[in-house]
């Protein structure tokens, strides 16, 4: 295990984000990796040029609580994750509902390796 990566669950994510905020950490960004059967979300933090990462693994469709109530600026990378990976992030302080980056004609969740077909969505592109 890498010492600056803290594994979290959906249940512990907010408490860990709050702990980092209370310790003076600033949120840099959040990224995701499609690992096939699950998505790996990494939240990246910095204090005094030392990085800390929260690592969350979720199955497609599982709800992830937003950390934007702890770090307001998280609404930006969380909307990106929602658009690009289809991650179900709940209670984002400013939620663009999947239209932060993507226009109506754009394919949905373009960074997912495999996409379940969505009936009635004109943005879905068959692969």
RAGI-V782732 format. One record per pair of residues at least 24 apart in sequence whose C-alpha atoms are under 10 Angstrom apart, sorted by the first residue. I is the first residue (numbers start at 0). J is the second residue. If there is no record, write none. Layout:
# RAGI-V782732
i=I j=J
i=I j=J
This chain:
# RAGI-V782732
i=1 j=52
i=2 j=51
i=2 j=52
i=3 j=44
i=3 j=49
i=3 j=50
i=3 j=51
i=3 j=52
i=3 j=53
i=4 j=41
i=4 j=42
i=4 j=43
i=4 j=50
i=4 j=51
i=4 j=52
i=4 j=53
i=4 j=54
i=5 j=41
i=5 j=42
i=5 j=51
i=5 j=52
i=5 j=53
i=5 j=54
i=5 j=55
i=6 j=41
i=6 j=52
i=6 j=53
i=6 j=54
i=6 j=55
i=6 j=56
i=7 j=40
i=7 j=41
i=7 j=52
i=7 j=53
i=7 j=54
i=7 j=55
i=7 j=56
i=8 j=53
i=8 j=54
i=8 j=55
i=8 j=56
i=8 j=57
i=8 j=63
i=9 j=55
i=9 j=56
i=9 j=57
i=9 j=61
i=9 j=62
i=9 j=63
i=9 j=64
i=9 j=65
i=10 j=63
i=10 j=64
i=11 j=55
i=11 j=64
i=12 j=42
i=12 j=53
i=12 j=54
i=12 j=55
i=12 j=63
i=12 j=64
i=12 j=65
i=12 j=66
i=13 j=63
i=13 j=64
i=13 j=65
i=13 j=66
i=13 j=67
i=13 j=68
i=13 j=69
i=14 j=66
i=14 j=69
i=15 j=53
i=15 j=66
i=16 j=42
i=16 j=44
i=16 j=53
i=16 j=66
i=16 j=67
i=16 j=68
i=16 j=69
i=16 j=70
i=17 j=66
i=17 j=68
i=17 j=69
i=17 j=70
i=18 j=69
i=19 j=44
i=19 j=45
i=19 j=46
i=19 j=51
i=19 j=53
i=19 j=69
i=20 j=44
i=20 j=69
i=20 j=70
i=21 j=69
i=22 j=46
i=23 j=47
i=24 j=49
i=24 j=50
i=24 j=51
i=25 j=50
i=25 j=51
i=25 j=70
i=25 j=72
i=26 j=50
i=26 j=51
i=26 j=52
i=26 j=69
i=26 j=70
i=26 j=71
i=26 j=72
i=26 j=73
i=27 j=51
i=27 j=52
i=27 j=72
i=27 j=73
i=27 j=76
i=28 j=52
i=28 j=72
i=28 j=73
i=28 j=75
i=28 j=76
i=28 j=77
i=29 j=53
i=29 j=54
i=29 j=73
i=29 j=75
i=29 j=76
i=29 j=77
i=29 j=79
i=29 j=80
i=30 j=54
i=30 j=76
i=30 j=77
i=30 j=79
i=30 j=80
i=31 j=55
i=31 j=56
i=31 j=76
i=31 j=79
i=31 j=80
i=31 j=83
i=31 j=84
i=31 j=86
i=31 j=110
i=31 j=111
i=32 j=56
i=32 j=80
i=32 j=84
i=32 j=110
i=32 j=111
i=32 j=112
i=33 j=57
i=33 j=58
i=33 j=59
i=33 j=84
i=33 j=110
i=33 j=111
i=33 j=112
i=33 j=113
i=34 j=58
i=34 j=111
i=34 j=112
i=35 j=59
i=35 j=111
i=35 j=112
i=35 j=113
i=36 j=113
i=37 j=61
i=38 j=84
i=38 j=86
i=38 j=111
i=40 j=80
i=40 j=86
i=42 j=66
i=42 j=73
i=42 j=76
i=42 j=77
i=57 j=86
i=57 j=87
i=58 j=86
i=59 j=84
i=59 j=85
i=59 j=86
i=59 j=87
i=59 j=111
i=59 j=114
i=59 j=115
i=60 j=85
i=60 j=86
i=60 j=87
i=60 j=88
i=61 j=86
i=61 j=87
i=61 j=88
i=62 j=86
i=62 j=87
i=62 j=88
i=62 j=89
i=63 j=87
i=63 j=88
i=63 j=89
i=63 j=90
i=64 j=88
i=64 j=89
i=64 j=90
i=64 j=91
i=65 j=89
i=65 j=90
i=65 j=91
i=65 j=92
i=66 j=90
i=66 j=91
i=66 j=92
i=67 j=91
i=67 j=92
i=67 j=93
i=68 j=92
i=75 j=99
i=79 j=108
i=80 j=108
i=80 j=110
i=81 j=107
i=81 j=108
i=82 j=106
i=82 j=107
i=82 j=108
i=82 j=109
i=82 j=110
i=83 j=107
i=83 j=108
i=83 j=109
i=83 j=110
i=83 j=111
i=84 j=108
i=84 j=109
i=84 j=110
i=84 j=111
i=84 j=112
i=84 j=114
i=85 j=109
i=85 j=110
i=85 j=111
i=85 j=114
i=86 j=111
